[in-house]
Amino acid sequence: MLAPPVRCLLDTPGLILWLTGAGVSAESGIPTFRGKEGYWQVGSRNYQPEEMATWAAFQEMPEEVWAWYLYRRGICRGAEPNAAHRALAAAERRRGERFLLVTQNVDGLHLRAGNTLDRTYQIHGNIDFMRCSRECLPAPVPMPEGVDVAWGKGRPITERELQALKCPSCGALARPHVLWFDESYDEANFRFESSIDAAQRASLVVVVGTTGATSLPMHIGTIAAQRGIPMVVINPEPNPFSALVQRTGQGAFLCGTAGQWVPEIVDALPSA
Ligand code: NAD
């Protein structure tokens, strides 16, 4: 049950900025990166996500990187939005412009649950889209027909699929529309400046299911702490965001899962 001081934090007429990570999709069956399922085998070697999800790996072994993404895309497409995703869609319907969602998830589940692209910044991209590896396209394009959605682990990519994964404009190999660990945020693809602007305007930040291992999410947490606005942190274990709350004394750490806390918080939001 939400304690009265947490209910008070929710009673704001201003913008509520929600920041979600892989933990919000864990209850839909999509593994987080830090789980034991995280690695990918190439030949006799196991690669960690931090090695596979890089421009360097794509240059060195593009077919393996694509096979990893197509396998992960299969998991995402086979998953359904859970109670936390549905609650966040309800929160947007109720609060309109006073709702904003910044998500690190590439699985598209927030959009499938009903959040709109206008109010959902996918700061690490979307696994159902690709873009030209030479950046000649003005915007990402949906994954083409002819690439299997159900993808068995260890299955190699076929020549026909490689042909389908070409840039429709210049014919170069396309790349997954995701932000890799050795790349930088930008506004055009990842809404970087818009996310910072939202952190500077928000009156409450709610952080759900992320370790804070990437820079923009931590930047948002730091801006909230510097502005002295409260942060509500939902996670099964303490993380750098709960440490910020402890240091500033502004906000609350709700230890538990997204499915346990997000619907309850959304229910407690004042609707007007
Ligand atoms: P992460 O895997 O580093 O951390 C996940 C966090 O979620 C942990 O703090 C964990 O304690 C917490 N968690 C686990 N189960 C939870 C639950 N049921 N409810 C709430 N929290 C739970 O993920 P991250 O911090 O989001 O960042 C890693 C990167 O991985 C991001 O760049 C993201 O794009 C990518 N990623 C995305 C997906 C996805 O799209 N679903 C999945 C894996 C990784």
py3Dmol code that shows the C-alpha trace and the ligand (Angstrom):
import py3Dmol

protein = """\
ATOM      1  CA  MET A   1       0.000   0.000   0.000  1.00  0.00           C
ATOM      2  CA  LEU A   2       1.220   3.495  -0.825  1.00  0.00           C
ATOM      3  CA  ALA A   3       2.171   5.396   2.307  1.00  0.00           C
ATOM      4  CA  PRO A   4       0.492   8.836   2.775  1.00  0.00           C
ATOM      5  CA  PRO A   5       3.782  10.769   2.177  1.00  0.00           C
ATOM      6  CA  VAL A   6       4.123   9.046  -1.234  1.00  0.00           C
ATOM      7  CA  ARG A   7       0.509   9.913  -2.085  1.00  0.00           C
ATOM      8  CA  CYS A   8       1.347  13.553  -1.287  1.00  0.00           C
ATOM      9  CA  LEU A   9       4.216  13.484  -3.798  1.00  0.00           C
ATOM     10  CA  LEU A  10       1.782  12.375  -6.522  1.00  0.00           C
ATOM     11  CA  ASP A  11      -0.567  15.264  -5.854  1.00  0.00           C
ATOM     12  CA  THR A  12       1.061  17.635  -8.346  1.00  0.00           C
ATOM     13  CA  PRO A  13      -0.584  19.716 -11.073  1.00  0.00           C
ATOM     14  CA  GLY A  14       2.711  19.804 -13.015  1.00  0.00           C
ATOM     15  CA  LEU A  15       4.470  17.487 -15.453  1.00  0.00           C
ATOM     16  CA  ILE A  16       5.215  13.948 -14.249  1.00  0.00           C
ATOM     17  CA  LEU A  17       8.204  12.473 -16.098  1.00  0.00           C
ATOM     18  CA  TRP A  18       8.339   8.673 -16.106  1.00  0.00           C
ATOM     19  CA  LEU A  19      11.678   7.024 -16.837  1.00  0.00           C
ATOM     20  CA  THR A  20      11.546   3.287 -17.585  1.00  0.00           C
ATOM     21  CA  GLY A  21      14.184   0.604 -18.162  1.00  0.00           C
ATOM     22  CA  ALA A  22      14.335  -3.097 -18.931  1.00  0.00           C
ATOM     23  CA  GLY A  23      12.813  -3.963 -15.528  1.00  0.00           C
ATOM     24  CA  VAL A  24       9.378  -2.700 -16.642  1.00  0.00           C
ATOM     25  CA  SER A  25       9.322  -5.373 -19.360  1.00  0.00           C
ATOM     26  CA  ALA A  26      10.764  -8.179 -17.211  1.00  0.00           C
ATOM     27  CA  GLU A  27       7.240  -9.248 -16.187  1.00  0.00           C
ATOM     28  CA  SER A  28       6.360  -9.545 -19.899  1.00  0.00           C
ATOM     29  CA  GLY A  29       9.107 -12.168 -20.184  1.00  0.00           C
ATOM     30  CA  ILE A  30      11.789  -9.989 -21.813  1.00  0.00           C
ATOM     31  CA  PRO A  31      15.106 -10.587 -20.023  1.00  0.00           C
ATOM     32  CA  THR A  32      16.997  -7.578 -18.653  1.00  0.00           C
ATOM     33  CA  PHE A  33      20.609  -7.145 -19.797  1.00  0.00           C
ATOM     34  CA  ARG A  34      22.068  -8.002 -16.394  1.00  0.00           C
ATOM     35  CA  GLY A  35      20.238 -11.336 -16.179  1.00  0.00           C
ATOM     36  CA  LYS A  36      21.978 -14.657 -16.816  1.00  0.00           C
ATOM     37  CA  GLU A  37      20.407 -14.863 -20.323  1.00  0.00           C
ATOM     38  CA  GLY A  38      22.333 -11.785 -21.444  1.00  0.00           C
ATOM     39  CA  TYR A  39      25.218 -13.295 -23.384  1.00  0.00           C
ATOM     40  CA  TRP A  40      25.370 -14.333 -27.093  1.00  0.00           C
ATOM     41  CA  GLN A  41      27.573 -17.111 -28.409  1.00  0.00           C
ATOM     42  CA  VAL A  42      29.611 -16.611 -31.589  1.00  0.00           C
ATOM     43  CA  GLY A  43      31.680 -19.691 -32.399  1.00  0.00           C
ATOM     44  CA  SER A  44      33.181 -20.796 -29.089  1.00  0.00           C
ATOM     45  CA  ARG A  45      33.103 -17.331 -27.508  1.00  0.00           C
ATOM     46  CA  ASN A  46      30.388 -15.768 -25.325  1.00  0.00           C
ATOM     47  CA  TYR A  47      29.809 -12.056 -25.890  1.00  0.00           C
ATOM     48  CA  GLN A  48      28.138  -9.772 -23.333  1.00  0.00           C
ATOM     49  CA  PRO A  49      25.477  -7.282 -24.511  1.00  0.00           C
ATOM     50  CA  GLU A  50      27.968  -4.429 -23.927  1.00  0.00           C
ATOM     51  CA  GLU A  51      30.181  -6.028 -26.598  1.00  0.00           C
ATOM     52  CA  MET A  52      27.452  -7.033 -29.083  1.00  0.00           C
ATOM     53  CA  ALA A  53      25.516  -3.751 -28.917  1.00  0.00           C
ATOM     54  CA  THR A  54      28.305  -1.675 -30.446  1.00  0.00           C
ATOM     55  CA  TRP A  55      29.126  -0.064 -33.776  1.00  0.00           C
ATOM     56  CA  ALA A  56      32.525  -1.774 -33.485  1.00  0.00           C
ATOM     57  CA  ALA A  57      30.906  -5.255 -33.346  1.00  0.00           C
ATOM     58  CA  PHE A  58      28.599  -4.352 -36.266  1.00  0.00           C
ATOM     59  CA  GLN A  59      31.607  -3.388 -38.376  1.00  0.00           C
ATOM     60  CA  GLU A  60      33.476  -6.545 -37.447  1.00  0.00           C
ATOM     61  CA  MET A  61      30.628  -9.117 -37.631  1.00  0.00           C
ATOM     62  CA  PRO A  62      27.437  -7.500 -39.025  1.00  0.00           C
ATOM     63  CA  GLU A  63      25.675 -10.813 -39.675  1.00  0.00           C
ATOM     64  CA  GLU A  64      26.159 -11.954 -36.053  1.00  0.00           C
ATOM     65  CA  VAL A  65      24.987  -8.619 -34.679  1.00  0.00           C
ATOM     66  CA  TRP A  66      21.889  -8.785 -36.915  1.00  0.00           C
ATOM     67  CA  ALA A  67      21.215 -12.399 -35.830  1.00  0.00           C
ATOM     68  CA  TRP A  68      21.380 -11.313 -32.162  1.00  0.00           C
ATOM     69  CA  TYR A  69      18.958  -8.440 -32.798  1.00  0.00           C
ATOM     70  CA  LEU A  70      16.572 -10.606 -34.820  1.00  0.00           C
ATOM     71  CA  TYR A  71      16.563 -13.155 -32.002  1.00  0.00           C
ATOM     72  CA  ARG A  72      15.831 -10.405 -29.445  1.00  0.00           C
ATOM     73  CA  ARG A  73      13.182  -8.904 -31.751  1.00  0.00           C
ATOM     74  CA  GLY A  74      11.472 -12.319 -31.820  1.00  0.00           C
ATOM     75  CA  ILE A  75      11.296 -12.288 -28.000  1.00  0.00           C
ATOM     76  CA  CYS A  76       9.910  -8.720 -27.987  1.00  0.00           C
ATOM     77  CA  ARG A  77       7.292  -9.481 -30.658  1.00  0.00           C
ATOM     78  CA  GLY A  78       6.200 -12.610 -28.780  1.00  0.00           C
ATOM     79  CA  ALA A  79       5.717 -10.620 -25.537  1.00  0.00           C
ATOM     80  CA  GLU A  80       2.593  -8.744 -24.453  1.00  0.00           C
ATOM     81  CA  PRO A  81       2.344  -5.474 -22.495  1.00  0.00           C
ATOM     82  CA  ASN A  82       1.936  -6.122 -18.761  1.00  0.00           C
ATOM     83  CA  ALA A  83       0.010  -4.342 -15.985  1.00  0.00           C
ATOM     84  CA  ALA A  84       2.686  -1.639 -15.621  1.00  0.00           C
ATOM     85  CA  HIS A  85       2.654  -0.830 -19.372  1.00  0.00           C
ATOM     86  CA  ARG A  86      -1.151  -0.681 -19.349  1.00  0.00           C
ATOM     87  CA  ALA A  87      -1.167   1.601 -16.290  1.00  0.00           C
ATOM     88  CA  LEU A  88       1.264   4.003 -17.996  1.00  0.00           C
ATOM     89  CA  ALA A  89      -1.002   4.167 -21.053  1.00  0.00           C
ATOM     90  CA  ALA A  90      -3.905   4.996 -18.714  1.00  0.00           C
ATOM     91  CA  ALA A  91      -1.757   7.686 -17.030  1.00  0.00           C
ATOM     92  CA  GLU A  92      -1.154   9.377 -20.394  1.00  0.00           C
ATOM     93  CA  ARG A  93      -4.874   9.301 -21.248  1.00  0.00           C
ATOM     94  CA  ARG A  94      -5.676  10.937 -17.912  1.00  0.00           C
ATOM     95  CA  ARG A  95      -2.935  13.548 -17.754  1.00  0.00           C
ATOM     96  CA  GLY A  96      -2.308  14.404 -21.428  1.00  0.00           C
ATOM     97  CA  GLU A  97       0.416  17.048 -21.678  1.00  0.00           C
ATOM     98  CA  ARG A  98       1.267  16.645 -17.997  1.00  0.00           C
ATOM     99  CA  PHE A  99       2.548  13.140 -18.769  1.00  0.00           C
ATOM    100  CA  LEU A 100       5.824  12.251 -20.454  1.00  0.00           C
ATOM    101  CA  LEU A 101       7.546   8.894 -20.796  1.00  0.00           C
ATOM    102  CA  VAL A 102      11.275   8.490 -21.426  1.00  0.00           C
ATOM    103  CA  THR A 103      12.039   4.825 -22.036  1.00  0.00           C
ATOM    104  CA  GLN A 104      15.293   2.955 -22.531  1.00  0.00           C
ATOM    105  CA  ASN A 105      13.381  -0.033 -23.812  1.00  0.00           C
ATOM    106  CA  VAL A 106      13.619  -0.922 -27.476  1.00  0.00           C
ATOM    107  CA  ASP A 107      10.790  -3.487 -27.299  1.00  0.00           C
ATOM    108  CA  GLY A 108       7.969  -1.115 -28.329  1.00  0.00           C
ATOM    109  CA  LEU A 109       5.682  -2.443 -25.549  1.00  0.00           C
ATOM    110  CA  HIS A 110       4.772   1.029 -24.242  1.00  0.00           C
ATOM    111  CA  LEU A 111       3.458   1.994 -27.683  1.00  0.00           C
ATOM    112  CA  ARG A 112       1.649  -1.329 -28.052  1.00  0.00           C
ATOM    113  CA  ALA A 113      -0.010  -0.701 -24.665  1.00  0.00           C
ATOM    114  CA  GLY A 114      -1.366   2.632 -25.936  1.00  0.00           C
ATOM    115  CA  ASN A 115       1.199   5.346 -25.136  1.00  0.00           C
ATOM    116  CA  THR A 116       1.634   7.769 -28.047  1.00  0.00           C
ATOM    117  CA  LEU A 117       4.849   8.481 -29.918  1.00  0.00           C
ATOM    118  CA  ASP A 118       4.351  12.206 -29.167  1.00  0.00           C
ATOM    119  CA  ARG A 119       4.660  11.608 -25.431  1.00  0.00           C
ATOM    120  CA  THR A 120       7.048   8.614 -25.492  1.00  0.00           C
ATOM    121  CA  TYR A 121      10.728   9.268 -26.107  1.00  0.00           C
ATOM    122  CA  GLN A 122      12.435   5.987 -27.075  1.00  0.00           C
ATOM    123  CA  ILE A 123      15.911   7.160 -26.155  1.00  0.00           C
ATOM    124  CA  HIS A 124      17.587   3.886 -27.153  1.00  0.00           C
ATOM    125  CA  GLY A 125      15.513   3.280 -30.305  1.00  0.00           C
ATOM    126  CA  ASN A 126      13.044   0.575 -31.326  1.00  0.00           C
ATOM    127  CA  ILE A 127      13.988  -2.950 -32.372  1.00  0.00           C
ATOM    128  CA  ASP A 128      11.184  -3.059 -34.962  1.00  0.00           C
ATOM    129  CA  PHE A 129      12.897  -0.371 -37.047  1.00  0.00           C
ATOM    130  CA  MET A 130      16.139  -0.166 -39.000  1.00  0.00           C
ATOM    131  CA  ARG A 131      18.054   2.661 -40.625  1.00  0.00           C
ATOM    132  CA  CYS A 132      20.807   3.050 -43.220  1.00  0.00           C
ATOM    133  CA  SER A 133      24.254   2.215 -41.784  1.00  0.00           C
ATOM    134  CA  ARG A 134      25.566   5.170 -43.829  1.00  0.00           C
ATOM    135  CA  GLU A 135      22.813   7.381 -42.375  1.00  0.00           C
ATOM    136  CA  CYS A 136      21.443   8.365 -45.807  1.00  0.00           C
ATOM    137  CA  LEU A 137      17.757   8.007 -44.793  1.00  0.00           C
ATOM    138  CA  PRO A 138      15.863  10.930 -43.227  1.00  0.00           C
ATOM    139  CA  ALA A 139      14.198   8.608 -40.675  1.00  0.00           C
ATOM    140  CA  PRO A 140      14.206   4.970 -39.528  1.00  0.00           C
ATOM    141  CA  VAL A 141      12.040   2.556 -41.531  1.00  0.00           C
ATOM    142  CA  PRO A 142      10.022  -0.449 -40.280  1.00  0.00           C
ATOM    143  CA  MET A 143      11.724  -3.831 -40.481  1.00  0.00           C
ATOM    144  CA  PRO A 144      11.033  -5.330 -43.913  1.00  0.00           C
ATOM    145  CA  GLU A 145       8.728  -8.216 -44.748  1.00  0.00           C
ATOM    146  CA  GLY A 146      10.688 -11.364 -45.439  1.00  0.00           C
ATOM    147  CA  VAL A 147      12.678 -11.302 -42.197  1.00  0.00           C
ATOM    148  CA  ASP A 148      11.434 -14.000 -39.859  1.00  0.00           C
ATOM    149  CA  VAL A 149       9.836 -12.719 -36.659  1.00  0.00           C
ATOM    150  CA  ALA A 150      10.216 -16.008 -34.734  1.00  0.00           C
ATOM    151  CA  TRP A 151      13.966 -16.489 -34.536  1.00  0.00           C
ATOM    152  CA  GLY A 152      15.632 -19.557 -32.999  1.00  0.00           C
ATOM    153  CA  LYS A 153      18.785 -18.970 -30.923  1.00  0.00           C
ATOM    154  CA  GLY A 154      21.857 -19.983 -32.913  1.00  0.00           C
ATOM    155  CA  ARG A 155      20.111 -19.861 -36.288  1.00  0.00           C
ATOM    156  CA  PRO A 156      22.310 -18.122 -38.889  1.00  0.00           C
ATOM    157  CA  ILE A 157      20.967 -15.322 -41.039  1.00  0.00           C
ATOM    158  CA  THR A 158      20.138 -16.318 -44.632  1.00  0.00           C
ATOM    159  CA  GLU A 159      21.304 -14.623 -47.842  1.00  0.00           C
ATOM    160  CA  ARG A 160      17.674 -13.731 -48.654  1.00  0.00           C
ATOM    161  CA  GLU A 161      17.299 -12.016 -45.262  1.00  0.00           C
ATOM    162  CA  LEU A 162      20.556 -10.114 -45.712  1.00  0.00           C
ATOM    163  CA  GLN A 163      19.211  -8.819 -49.036  1.00  0.00           C
ATOM    164  CA  ALA A 164      16.028  -7.658 -47.258  1.00  0.00           C
ATOM    165  CA  LEU A 165      18.112  -5.818 -44.634  1.00  0.00           C
ATOM    166  CA  LYS A 166      19.450  -3.303 -47.163  1.00  0.00           C
ATOM    167  CA  CYS A 167      18.858   0.441 -47.100  1.00  0.00           C
ATOM    168  CA  PRO A 168      15.893   1.028 -49.464  1.00  0.00           C
ATOM    169  CA  SER A 169      17.580   4.190 -50.754  1.00  0.00           C
ATOM    170  CA  CYS A 170      21.314   3.482 -51.295  1.00  0.00           C
ATOM    171  CA  GLY A 171      21.486  -0.331 -50.961  1.00  0.00           C
ATOM    172  CA  ALA A 172      24.079  -0.341 -48.130  1.00  0.00           C
ATOM    173  CA  LEU A 173      23.474  -2.821 -45.302  1.00  0.00           C
ATOM    174  CA  ALA A 174      20.929  -1.392 -42.872  1.00  0.00           C
ATOM    175  CA  ARG A 175      21.470  -1.448 -39.111  1.00  0.00           C
ATOM    176  CA  PRO A 176      19.081  -1.929 -36.182  1.00  0.00           C
ATOM    177  CA  HIS A 177      17.552   1.388 -35.054  1.00  0.00           C
ATOM    178  CA  VAL A 178      19.073   1.277 -31.580  1.00  0.00           C
ATOM    179  CA  LEU A 179      21.645   3.345 -29.720  1.00  0.00           C
ATOM    180  CA  TRP A 180      24.806   1.325 -29.236  1.00  0.00           C
ATOM    181  CA  PHE A 181      27.160   1.533 -26.257  1.00  0.00           C
ATOM    182  CA  ASP A 182      29.910   3.227 -28.310  1.00  0.00           C
ATOM    183  CA  GLU A 183      27.549   5.854 -29.797  1.00  0.00           C
ATOM    184  CA  SER A 184      26.127   9.166 -28.574  1.00  0.00           C
ATOM    185  CA  TYR A 185      22.600  10.392 -28.025  1.00  0.00           C
ATOM    186  CA  ASP A 186      21.126  12.905 -30.468  1.00  0.00           C
ATOM    187  CA  GLU A 187      17.806  14.682 -30.879  1.00  0.00           C
ATOM    188  CA  ALA A 188      16.860  13.437 -34.359  1.00  0.00           C
ATOM    189  CA  ASN A 189      16.957   9.724 -33.550  1.00  0.00           C
ATOM    190  CA  PHE A 190      16.751   9.609 -29.752  1.00  0.00           C
ATOM    191  CA  ARG A 191      15.114  12.852 -28.457  1.00  0.00           C
ATOM    192  CA  PHE A 192      18.143  13.821 -26.358  1.00  0.00           C
ATOM    193  CA  GLU A 193      17.473  17.574 -25.951  1.00  0.00           C
ATOM    194  CA  SER A 194      13.728  16.995 -25.521  1.00  0.00           C
ATOM    195  CA  SER A 195      14.427  14.572 -22.654  1.00  0.00           C
ATOM    196  CA  ILE A 196      16.714  17.058 -20.888  1.00  0.00           C
ATOM    197  CA  ASP A 197      14.124  19.793 -21.386  1.00  0.00           C
ATOM    198  CA  ALA A 198      11.444  17.553 -19.826  1.00  0.00           C
ATOM    199  CA  ALA A 199      13.686  16.886 -16.799  1.00  0.00           C
ATOM    200  CA  GLN A 200      14.106  20.635 -16.385  1.00  0.00           C
ATOM    201  CA  ARG A 201      10.325  21.231 -16.468  1.00  0.00           C
ATOM    202  CA  ALA A 202       9.031  18.235 -14.524  1.00  0.00           C
ATOM    203  CA  SER A 203       7.645  18.561 -11.014  1.00  0.00           C
ATOM    204  CA  LEU A 204       8.034  14.835 -10.267  1.00  0.00           C
ATOM    205  CA  VAL A 205      10.199  12.070 -11.801  1.00  0.00           C
ATOM    206  CA  VAL A 206       9.201   8.397 -11.433  1.00  0.00           C
ATOM    207  CA  VAL A 207      11.985   5.929 -12.270  1.00  0.00           C
ATOM    208  CA  VAL A 208      10.986   2.300 -12.936  1.00  0.00           C
ATOM    209  CA  GLY A 209      13.219  -0.746 -13.440  1.00  0.00           C
ATOM    210  CA  THR A 210      16.589   0.578 -14.495  1.00  0.00           C
ATOM    211  CA  THR A 211      20.126   0.221 -13.170  1.00  0.00           C
ATOM    212  CA  GLY A 212      21.042   3.698 -14.398  1.00  0.00           C
ATOM    213  CA  ALA A 213      24.024   2.273 -16.265  1.00  0.00           C
ATOM    214  CA  THR A 214      23.576   4.617 -19.243  1.00  0.00           C
ATOM    215  CA  SER A 215      24.278   8.334 -19.242  1.00  0.00           C
ATOM    216  CA  LEU A 216      21.030  10.118 -20.211  1.00  0.00           C
ATOM    217  CA  PRO A 217      18.880   8.380 -17.557  1.00  0.00           C
ATOM    218  CA  MET A 218      21.441   9.233 -14.860  1.00  0.00           C
ATOM    219  CA  HIS A 219      21.589  12.799 -16.207  1.00  0.00           C
ATOM    220  CA  ILE A 220      17.806  13.068 -15.755  1.00  0.00           C
ATOM    221  CA  GLY A 221      18.145  11.813 -12.167  1.00  0.00           C
ATOM    222  CA  THR A 222      20.908  14.333 -11.461  1.00  0.00           C
ATOM    223  CA  ILE A 223      18.882  17.225 -12.909  1.00  0.00           C
ATOM    224  CA  ALA A 224      15.927  16.250 -10.678  1.00  0.00           C
ATOM    225  CA  ALA A 225      18.219  16.145  -7.621  1.00  0.00           C
ATOM    226  CA  GLN A 226      19.817  19.509  -8.464  1.00  0.00           C
ATOM    227  CA  ARG A 227      16.401  21.137  -8.971  1.00  0.00           C
ATOM    228  CA  GLY A 228      15.204  19.727  -5.659  1.00  0.00           C
ATOM    229  CA  ILE A 229      12.162  18.026  -7.197  1.00  0.00           C
ATOM    230  CA  PRO A 230      11.086  14.666  -5.768  1.00  0.00           C
ATOM    231  CA  MET A 231      11.848  11.336  -7.405  1.00  0.00           C
ATOM    232  CA  VAL A 232       9.934   8.099  -6.811  1.00  0.00           C
ATOM    233  CA  VAL A 233      12.069   5.044  -7.564  1.00  0.00           C
ATOM    234  CA  ILE A 234      10.589   1.573  -8.182  1.00  0.00           C
ATOM    235  CA  ASN A 235      13.032  -1.347  -8.282  1.00  0.00           C
ATOM    236  CA  PRO A 236      13.417  -4.738  -6.570  1.00  0.00           C
ATOM    237  CA  GLU A 237      16.807  -3.639  -5.296  1.00  0.00           C
ATOM    238  CA  PRO A 238      18.526  -0.333  -4.471  1.00  0.00           C
ATOM    239  CA  ASN A 239      20.138   1.431  -7.434  1.00  0.00           C
ATOM    240  CA  PRO A 240      21.871   4.780  -8.123  1.00  0.00           C
ATOM    241  CA  PHE A 241      18.473   6.533  -8.308  1.00  0.00           C
ATOM    242  CA  SER A 242      17.429   5.276  -4.869  1.00  0.00           C
ATOM    243  CA  ALA A 243      20.845   6.448  -3.619  1.00  0.00           C
ATOM    244  CA  LEU A 244      20.040   9.945  -4.993  1.00  0.00           C
ATOM    245  CA  VAL A 245      16.707   9.928  -3.153  1.00  0.00           C
ATOM    246  CA  GLN A 246      18.456   8.897   0.026  1.00  0.00           C
ATOM    247  CA  ARG A 247      21.027  11.684  -0.388  1.00  0.00           C
ATOM    248  CA  THR A 248      18.586  14.501  -1.220  1.00  0.00           C
ATOM    249  CA  GLY A 249      15.759  13.340   1.042  1.00  0.00           C
ATOM    250  CA  GLN A 250      13.360  14.283  -1.816  1.00  0.00           C
ATOM    251  CA  GLY A 251      11.073  11.428  -2.836  1.00  0.00           C
ATOM    252  CA  ALA A 252      10.756   7.744  -2.035  1.00  0.00           C
ATOM    253  CA  PHE A 253      12.201   4.352  -2.884  1.00  0.00           C
ATOM    254  CA  LEU A 254       9.501   1.699  -3.417  1.00  0.00           C
ATOM    255  CA  CYS A 255      11.243  -1.652  -3.234  1.00  0.00           C
ATOM    256  CA  GLY A 256       9.412  -4.126  -5.496  1.00  0.00           C
ATOM    257  CA  THR A 257       8.425  -4.796  -9.071  1.00  0.00           C
ATOM    258  CA  ALA A 258       6.903  -2.541 -11.723  1.00  0.00           C
ATOM    259  CA  GLY A 259       3.721  -4.649 -11.799  1.00  0.00           C
ATOM    260  CA  GLN A 260       3.364  -4.290  -8.067  1.00  0.00           C
ATOM    261  CA  TRP A 261       3.764  -0.484  -7.822  1.00  0.00           C
ATOM    262  CA  VAL A 262       3.054   1.271 -11.144  1.00  0.00           C
ATOM    263  CA  PRO A 263      -0.703   0.467 -11.338  1.00  0.00           C
ATOM    264  CA  GLU A 264      -1.126   1.570  -7.710  1.00  0.00           C
ATOM    265  CA  ILE A 265       0.676   4.858  -8.337  1.00  0.00           C
ATOM    266  CA  VAL A 266      -1.341   5.580 -11.460  1.00  0.00           C
ATOM    267  CA  ASP A 267      -4.576   4.832  -9.574  1.00  0.00           C
ATOM    268  CA  ALA A 268      -3.533   7.355  -6.923  1.00  0.00           C
ATOM    269  CA  LEU A 269      -2.808  10.190  -9.410  1.00  0.00           C
ATOM    270  CA  PRO A 270      -5.269  13.065  -9.228  1.00  0.00           C
ATOM    271  CA  SER A 271      -7.073  13.103 -12.578  1.00  0.00           C
ATOM    272  CA  ALA A 272      -7.755  16.833 -13.033  1.00  0.00           C
TER     273      ALA A 272
END
"""
ligand_1 = """\
44
NAD
P 19.251 -3.420 -16.946
O 19.042 -4.756 -17.514
O 20.613 -2.893 -16.766
O 18.566 -3.325 -15.477
C 17.281 -3.718 -15.216
C 16.818 -3.173 -13.865
O 15.471 -3.603 -13.675
C 17.609 -3.664 -12.653
O 17.861 -2.570 -11.794
C 16.672 -4.671 -11.983
O 16.840 -4.694 -10.580
C 15.317 -4.104 -12.362
N 14.233 -5.071 -12.414
C 14.282 -6.400 -12.677
N 13.037 -6.928 -12.651
C 12.190 -5.901 -12.381
C 10.777 -5.795 -12.232
N 9.969 -6.850 -12.372
N 10.230 -4.578 -11.957
C 11.032 -3.486 -11.822
N 12.374 -3.527 -11.946
C 12.945 -4.721 -12.224
O 18.389 -2.490 -17.847
P 18.445 -0.935 -18.141
O 18.894 -0.198 -16.910
O 17.145 -0.579 -18.743
O 19.583 -0.658 -19.214
C 20.256 -1.523 -20.039
C 20.103 -1.272 -21.526
O 19.495 -2.433 -22.006
C 19.247 -0.169 -22.006
O 20.013 0.510 -22.915
C 18.071 -0.816 -22.773
O 17.889 -0.164 -23.994
C 18.526 -2.214 -23.019
N 17.565 -3.317 -22.855
C 16.264 -3.169 -23.263
C 15.357 -4.204 -23.094
C 13.949 -4.023 -23.562
O 13.711 -3.266 -24.510
N 12.975 -4.656 -22.919
C 15.763 -5.397 -22.496
C 17.112 -5.526 -22.102
C 17.997 -4.465 -22.277
"""
view = py3Dmol.view(width=600, height=400)
view.addModel(protein, "pdb")
view.setStyle({"model": 0}, {"cartoon": {"style": "trace"}})
view.addModel(ligand_1, "xyz")
view.setStyle({"model": 1}, {"stick": {}})
view.zoomTo()
view.show()
